[in-house]
């Protein structure tokens, strides 16, 4: 009797292979739609990892892979013994933390305040105007910022002289101690509207009944924001914060390259610009690859640390 029962249970259980192919056939169109993106990720994200081998070689263009001289971790030793590297890390971390604090909180505040606007025409107009700078090239933005801070008819200098704050124009773009703030403010102006879109979408998913119940209980609009809106988008905030921490030192180089000059060089060089100038710019391809590996490894470590901390504290994670 037990043998018959076990046999029936075995037959009742679908085989894994058949179950997989049945699921595949049922969702074949979804798999076909995702295939181009899988290929794209493989070609542009995973296949280039083969180039990391250059960091352990004294790479010479024109030679085959097997003809290259292997040097082990010499490029990494050179990197960590270079005083410029620590100057670059200071600049990178300083601008990263400033961008993380300001560039993360301002879009949330902007989205919450914009959600409180009741006139839909005004709300749509403000939202459209705010995210348009995202589509403007950093080349154009850098030109606008430079012109506004110029000592010759610059808007900021003219305004400060007009209100009596200064007596003569200030060379903002020549002061290294101001460079980090200029980059941060420029980035906020350019990306706030665009970054606020995802928070506005999350706010739109909050049930209106919660606000109606709060109004019946006599809650002010400020209390509704604190007890309904912010808790309602908490998961979105935490996930984006974790991802932002993971990209803490991968801030690119466009802003620093376009807004920087020789007078503020000690404050404008960041890790990616360091790899460009001291790696590719000087033909030290192996050294530049070592810099990029360091950047990627630190980013992965920060991502896992941030994800682990938030998972333990708030029970929210991205993995």
RAQUI-V921113 format. One record per residue. D_CENTER is the distance of its C-alpha to the mean C-alpha in Angstrom with 1 decimal. Layout:
# RAQUI-V921113
<<D_CENTER> <D_CENTER>>
This chain:
# RAQUI-V921113
<<63.2> <60.0> <59.8> <59.9> <57.3> <54.9> <55.5> <54.7> <51.5> <50.5> <51.2> <49.4> <46.1> <44.3> <43.6> <39.9> <40.3> <41.8> <39.3> <36.4> <38.1> <39.1> <35.5> <34.4> <37.1> <36.4> <32.7> <33.3> <31.8> <28.5> <28.4> <29.3> <26.6> <23.9> <25.6> <24.1> <20.5> <21.6> <23.2> <20.2> <18.0> <20.9> <21.7> <18.3> <16.6> <19.6> <22.4> <20.8> <20.7> <24.4> <23.7> <22.7> <26.4> <26.6> <25.3> <28.6> <30.7> <32.2> <31.0> <33.4> <32.8> <35.6> <36.5> <36.0> <34.0> <37.2> <38.3> <35.4> <36.1> <34.3> <33.5> <31.7> <29.3> <30.7> <27.6> <25.6> <28.6> <28.5> <24.8> <25.5> <28.7> <27.3> <27.1> <24.7> <22.1> <22.3> <22.1> <19.0> <17.4> <18.6> <17.0> <13.6> <13.8> <15.3> <12.8> <9.9> <12.0> <13.1> <9.8> <9.0> <12.5> <13.1> <10.0> <10.0> <13.8> <14.8> <13.6> <15.3> <18.4> <18.4> <18.3> <21.1> <23.2> <23.0> <24.1> <27.1> <28.3> <31.3> <32.1> <30.3> <31.0> <29.4> <26.4> <25.7> <26.4> <24.0> <21.2> <21.9> <22.1> <18.9> <16.6> <18.7> <17.0> <13.9> <16.3> <17.7> <17.1> <15.8> <19.4> <20.9> <18.7> <19.6> <23.2> <23.3> <21.9> <24.3> <27.2> <26.6> <26.7> <29.6> <32.9> <34.8> <34.6> <31.0> <30.3> <29.1> <32.0> <34.5> <33.4> <33.7> <37.1> <38.2> <37.6> <39.2> <36.2> <36.7> <39.8> <38.3> <34.9> <32.2> <30.4> <26.9> <25.4> <27.7> <26.9> <24.4> <24.2> <22.8> <20.2> <17.3> <18.2> <18.6> <15.1> <13.6> <16.0> <15.5> <11.8> <12.9> <15.7> <13.8> <11.0> <12.8> <15.0> <12.6> <10.4> <13.8> <15.1> <13.9> <15.5> <18.5> <18.9> <18.9> <21.4> <23.5> <24.0> <25.7> <29.5> <31.4> <34.2> <32.4> <32.4> <36.0> <37.1> <35.4> <37.2> <40.5> <40.1> <39.7> <36.1> <34.8> <31.6> <29.9> <31.0> <29.8> <26.3> <26.4> <28.2> <27.1> <24.0> <21.7> <23.1> <22.7> <19.0> <18.6> <17.4> <14.6> <13.5> <13.8> <12.0> <8.8> <9.4> <10.0> <6.9> <5.1> <8.1> <7.9> <5.3> <7.6> <9.5> <7.7> <7.1> <9.4> <12.8> <13.7> <13.8> <15.7> <17.9> <19.0> <19.5> <21.0> <24.6> <27.1> <27.9> <24.5> <23.8> <23.8> <20.9> <18.8> <18.5> <15.3> <15.0> <14.2> <16.8> <19.1> <19.0> <19.7> <22.6> <24.2> <23.5> <23.8> <25.4> <28.2> <28.7> <27.6> <25.7> <26.1> <24.8> <21.6> <21.1> <21.6> <18.9> <16.4> <17.8> <17.5> <13.7> <13.3> <15.9> <14.5> <11.0> <13.2> <15.4> <13.0> <11.8> <15.5> <16.5> <14.3> <15.3> <18.9> <19.1> <18.0> <20.1> <23.0> <22.7> <21.7> <22.4> <19.0> <16.9> <15.0> <17.5>>
